[in-house]
């Protein structure tokens, strides 16, 4: 899929998108998640109302990207790197640190099932998002200081990272763990900024058009 849209003002209207993209996006009975899906649909495969290992999520998203260097011809490629993300989002009234700790264990279980460590695997993000009415301060402190990266085969098979995001849309407040790059797509009250070109600029551009 193409890179994702930016803020509401520069996003392509849904009717301008290819039919196969429009038809693949579920309808969400939640205005905030529906608008989030407008940003994610360009680069992520989306699903709704999914149960994974006993945990229910209103929105799930999966992104796979291959970073590839080529020598003269696409058939002569080298240094292939696979980058992936599995995102799980749900509504809660009041998130707790205990709930987040349980979801961290859930994310490690997802990694055990879905991360295929090999020489081409660069990294996989497992991102858990809680959409809340408000964000308690102990939750904000826990998420803000969180970092959980696991190297596979001492890094020879890449790594996976567990990310946490808690967002209170009505308060226009969001807290995210250090490596949670998807948080930009969830901050709907701000436009997605065009990233500078860099080694993984295409990864950063997945929310921007």
Secondary structure, 3 states (H helix, E strand, C coil): CCCCCCCHHHCCCHHHCCHHHHHHCCCCCCHHHHHHHHHHCCCCEEEEEEEECCEEEEEEEEEEEEEEEECCCCCCEEEEEEEEEEEEEEECCECCHHHHHHHHHHHHHHHHHHCCCCCCEEEEEEEEEEECCECCHHHHHHHHCCCEEEECHHHCCCEEEEEEEEEEHHHCEEEECCCCCCHHHHCCCCCCCCCCCCCCHHHHHHHCC
